[in-house]
Amino acid sequence: MKRKNRRRKTRAQREDRYDLYQQSVQEPEPDIALIRRVFKQHFGRRPRLLREDFCGTAYLACEWVKTHAENRAWAIDLDPEPLKWGNEHNVAKLRQEQAARIKLIEGNVLDVGGSPVDVTAAFNFSYFLFDTRPAMRRYFEKARATLENEGLLILDAYGGADAQRATMEPRKQDGFTYVWDQRSFDPISHTCVNYIHFEFSDRSRMHRAFRYSWRLWSIPEIRELLLEAGFRKTEVYWEGTDHSSGEGNGIFRRCEGAADDPAWIAYIAAIR
C-alpha cells in the first residue's frame, strides 16, 4: 500500500499575517508613553479614555487598558476581519476586568459617535486613505467633535525623498523578514500603492499580505487642515538620530524645524 504524498506546509502557509504585522509594525508601549507625555504637558493630568481609529486588531487599545486600572478604550474599524482576530487574540488575553474596559466597534470612523474621549489616536498612517482636502478636513472635524474640551488628537506621518519612489525595504525580525514594498508613486496626485510581504527561512514568502492605496500627505498640509477643522494648536514630534548608526533613535521631541531626511517618521499632535 503506497502512502499518500503529503507535502508539509511552508512557513508562509502556516504563519498568521496579523500576528506578523503586530510583531513588525506596531509598538504600543512607546506610543502610549508619548500620548501620556503630550497630554500631561497640555492639561496637567493623565488621559483615561482612548479612541483608537482604524484600529485593525485593536492592539494599541488593549495595551492601553492594561497600563492603568482606570483606563478605558474604544477601538473602531470598518473591517470585521481584523476586529474578529483582535477579539480572539488580543482581547482574549486580557484579564476579565481589563476586557470590560475596552469596546470593539465595527463601523466608519466618520459615523461613530458616543461620549467625548480624552485622546483619539490614528496610527500607521491609516487616515491617509482620505485622499482629498475636503475628505481629510471632514475626518479631522469629526475627530475634534468627539474629543473632550481638554482633548488630544495624535497622528503619525511619514515622508522624505525615499517615500516618493518605487523601492523595496526589507527588515529582519525575530524569525522572519518584513518587507515594505513601495510599488508606485504619482508625483502629480501624491497617491501611492504599497504592500507588505513576509519572507521566511524556508524561502517561502507571504506575498502581498497587506495592501495600501493612499495619498502621501505632507506635514504642512496636515497641520493646515487640522487648524481649518477647528483645532487651536498643532505640534510636530520629530525623531532624534542615533549618531553611531545614523538611523532614528526612537526618541520623539517637539520641533518646528528639522534637517533634511530622506526617510522620516513623525507624530503630529492636535490640541482641541
N, C-alpha and C positions, 0 to 999 in steps of 0.2 A: 504493500500500500504506500503510495507516494504522499509525502507531506505537501501541504499547500505552501507555496512560496509567499510568505508574508513579509513584506518589506517594513522595516522599522521606520516609524515616523521621524522626520528630521526635527531639529530644534525649532526651526521656523514654524513647523506644523504643530508642535507641542506648546509653544510659549503663548502667553496671553498679551495681546497688544496693549491693553490698558495698564497692566502691571508694568510692562516695559516703559511705557510713557511716563508713569509716575516716577520710576527709578531714574530716568534720564533727563526729564524736563522740569519736574516740579520740586521745589524746596520750600515747604510751608513754614518751617521754623524761622529762617531769616525774613521771609515775607511778613510773618506775624510780628516779629520784633520791630520791623520798620513801621508797620501800621501803628503799633502801640507808641513808638517813639514820636512819630509825626503828630498823632492825635494829642498826646500829652503836651507837646510843645505848644499847641494852639489852645487847648481847652483845660489844661491842668489836671486832667483825670484820665483814667483808662477807659477805653470803649468796651462795651459789653455785647451789643447786638451787631453782628456782621451779616451783610448780604453779599453772597458770592454770585455775581452774574456770570453767565456762560460757564457754569461750574464743572461741566463734564462729570467726573466721578466724585465730585464734592470732597476731594482730598483736603483742600485748604479749610473748608468749613468743619470737617471732622477734627482736624488738628486744633482748630480754634476753640472748640468746646472742651478739649482736653486740657487747655492751658489754665483754666480758672473755673471754679465751681459756679460762677455767676455768668459765664459767657454763654451766649445763645447764637444760633446761626440759621439763616435761610440759604439754601443752595438751589439756584434756578438754572434750568437748561431746557431747551426746546426738544432735544433728542432723548427719547426714553431709554435707548440702549445704554449709554454711559451712566445714566442715573440708576438704572437697574443694577449695573455692575457695582457702582459705588455703594448702593444699599447693601448688596450681598457681601462685599469685600471690605469696605471701609466702615460704614455704619455698624455692621455686624460685629466688628472688633471693639467697639466702644462698650464701656460699662453701661448698664441699664439707665442710670441717672444721666449719663452723658448723652446717650442716644435720645433721651426725652427732650434734650435742649437743642436738637437740630431738626430742621424740616426740609425735606427734599420736595421741590416743586417743579413739575413738568409744565413749562409754559414759556411764552415770549417775554423777555425782559421788559419790553415796551408796554406790556399789558398787566404784569403782575404788580399789585399794589400792596396794601397792608399797612400796619402801623409803622411809623418812621424808625429808621435804623441809625446807629451811630456811624457806621462805616459801610460803604459799598466798594468792593474790590472787583475789578475786571482785569484779569491777568492772562498771560500767554497770548497777548495781542489779539484776543478774541473779538474785541469791539471793532477791529479793523475791517470786519465784514460790512460795516456801514460805509459805503464807498462814495457817498456824495456829501457835501456840506449840510444840506437840509436834513438828511437822514442821521448824520452824526450829531448835529445840534439837537435833534429831537431826542436821541438817546440821552445826551447829557442833561437836557431839560427834565426828562423822566427821572434820571438818577438823582438830580438835585431835589425834585419834588418828593422823593421817598426818603430823604435824609431828615434827621432832627435839625433844629436850628443850629446846634453845635454839631455839625456833621462833616464828614470827610469822604470824598470820592478819590480812590487811588487806582492808578492805571500803570501799566508798563508799556514801553515802546522800544523799538529797535530801529537802526538805520546805519548810515555810513555808505561809502562808495561800494563796499563789498556786497551790500544788500541790494544794489541796483544792477546786478549782473547775474547771469546763469552760473551757478557754481555748486560744487558738492563738498560738504563739510562733514567728514567722519569724526567721531569722538568715542574713544574707548570707555566702556563702562565695565562694571563688575560682571564678567561672563558673556558680554556681547558688545557689539559696536552700534552706536546710534549714528544715523546718517541724516543730516539736514540737506535736502536737495532743493535748491532754488532753481526751478525748472525754467521759468520765464519772467521777464520784467519788461513792462511797456513804459518807456520814459515819458510818453505823452500823457497817459492816464494815470501813471503810477500804480497800475494794477499788476499783480504778480500771482503766480501759481507755484506753490511749494508742496513738497512731500516729505514725509518721514519714513525711512526704511530702517530695518533692524537686521544686522548680519551676525552670524554665529560661527563658532569654531569648527563646526562640521561642514562649513562652506555653504550652508543653506541661508536663504535670505527671505525675510518677510517684506515683500515688495509693496511699496505704497500703503503702508499700514495706516497712514493718515494723509489726508489731502487738504490743502488750504488755498482758497482763492479770495484775495482781499486787496485793498488799497494800502500802499505803503505811505502812511501819514507822517509828516514831519512834526517835530516838537512845536515850532511856532504855530502851525495850523491847529494843532490840538489845543494849545493854550488859548488861542484866539476864540475858538469855538466854545470852550468852557466859559470864558468871560461873557460871550454872547448869550450863553444859556442861563446866565444869572449868577454864577459863582463869583464871589467877591475877590478871590485871590487864587493864584496858582503858583506852584513851586516845582522845580526840577531837582531830582536827586540823582546825581551823576556818580558813576562807579570810579573808584580810585584805581591806580595801576600798581601792580607788583613789579618793582624795579628790577628784580633779578630775572623774571621771565618775560616782562613786557606785556603780560596779559592782565585782565581785570582781577582785582583782589577781593571782590565781593563786598566791599565797603562802600555804601552809597551816602553821599553828603550833599546838602543843598548847595546849588551853584546857579549862577546867572550867566556863566560863560565857561567854555571848555576848549581844550586843544583839539585839533583835527584828529579824528579817529576813523579808520576805515570800517570798523565794525563795532558798534556800541549798543549797549542796553541801558535804559534809564527808567526811572519811575517819575510819574507826574502826579502831584497831589493837588486836588481842587478843594478849597475851603468854602463851605456854604456861607 
